[in-house]
Amino acid sequence: MPTSIESFMETATNEQRELLFDMTKWAGYEKKYADEVNKIYDSIKSGVYSFDGAVTLCEDEDDARVISMSPRQKLKKARDFMKEYMEKAVELGMGHLGIIQRNYENYVGKSLITK
């Protein structure tokens, strides 16, 4: 049975708390960059992508791929950090947390087996 964050925080070490804080921060970055990439690909429908007043033609997947290069690289970096944090969380004995159990396979690429 997964443990809730609230009950875990009562006994968590400083290192475990810091790791959860960092994971929350990088999850926010991941969402931001994923939203940027999705917005660029959605702009194919209108044929233009607009950002900070600049307008760029975005008529197909190739255009979107070029325009989204920077946010896609940032998204990959955020996901790489999350993978490291998931592995570290398990090392620190946090594998019983529901948030870790639900997301571990998405970032690490294999199932989390806890005892």
C-alpha positions in Angstrom: 0.0 0.0 0.0 1.6 3.4 -1.0 2.3 5.9 1.7 0.9 9.4 1.4 3.3 12.4 1.2 1.7 14.0 4.2 2.4 11.0 6.5 5.8 10.5 5.1 6.9 14.1 5.7 6.5 13.6 9.5 9.5 11.3 9.6 11.4 12.3 6.4 15.1 13.2 6.6 16.3 16.6 5.3 17.8 14.9 2.3 14.5 13.2 1.5 12.6 16.5 1.9 15.1 18.3 -0.3 14.7 15.6 -3.0 10.9 15.9 -3.0 11.3 19.7 -3.3 13.7 19.3 -6.2 11.3 16.8 -7.9 8.4 19.2 -7.6 10.5 22.0 -9.1 11.7 19.9 -12.1 8.2 18.5 -12.6 7.0 22.1 -13.0 9.8 22.7 -15.6 8.8 19.5 -17.4 5.2 20.7 -17.7 6.2 24.1 -18.9 8.4 22.8 -21.6 5.9 20.1 -22.7 3.2 22.8 -22.9 5.6 24.9 -25.1 6.3 22.0 -27.5 2.6 21.1 -27.7 1.7 24.7 -28.4 4.2 24.8 -31.3 2.8 21.6 -32.8 -0.8 22.9 -32.3 0.2 25.9 -34.4 0.5 23.8 -37.5 -3.3 24.0 -37.8 -3.1 27.8 -38.3 0.2 27.8 -40.2 1.9 30.3 -37.9 3.5 30.3 -34.5 3.7 33.5 -32.5 5.9 34.0 -29.5 6.7 37.3 -27.8 5.4 39.3 -30.8 7.5 37.3 -33.4 5.5 35.4 -36.0 7.1 32.3 -37.6 5.6 30.1 -40.4 4.8 26.7 -39.0 3.0 24.8 -41.8 4.1 21.2 -41.1 5.9 18.8 -38.7 9.3 19.7 -40.0 8.7 23.4 -39.2 7.4 22.5 -35.8 10.4 20.3 -35.1 12.8 23.1 -35.9 10.9 25.7 -34.0 10.5 23.4 -30.9 14.2 22.4 -30.8 15.1 24.5 -27.7 12.0 23.6 -25.6 12.4 19.9 -26.6 16.0 19.9 -25.4 14.9 21.6 -22.1 12.1 19.0 -21.8 14.6 16.2 -22.2 16.9 17.7 -19.6 13.9 18.0 -17.2 13.0 14.4 -17.8 16.6 13.2 -17.3 16.7 15.0 -13.9 13.4 13.4 -13.0 14.9 10.0 -13.8 17.9 10.6 -11.6 15.6 11.9 -8.8 13.4 8.8 -9.1 16.4 6.5 -8.8 17.7 8.5 -5.9 14.3 8.4 -4.1 14.4 4.6 -4.2 18.0 4.6 -2.9 16.8 6.8 0.0 14.1 4.4 0.9 11.2 6.4 -0.6 10.0 3.7 -3.0 6.9 3.1 -0.9 5.5 6.6 -1.7 2.6 6.7 -4.1 4.1 9.5 -6.1 7.2 7.5 -6.7 5.4 4.3 -7.5 3.1 6.0 -10.0 5.9 7.8 -11.9 8.9 5.6 -11.6 8.3 3.5 -14.7 7.6 6.6 -16.8 11.0 8.1 -16.1 13.2 5.1 -15.4 11.8 2.8 -18.0 11.3 -0.2 -15.8 8.8 -1.2 -13.1 9.5 -0.4 -9.5 9.4 -3.4 -7.3 9.2 -2.6 -3.6 9.1 -5.1 -0.7 
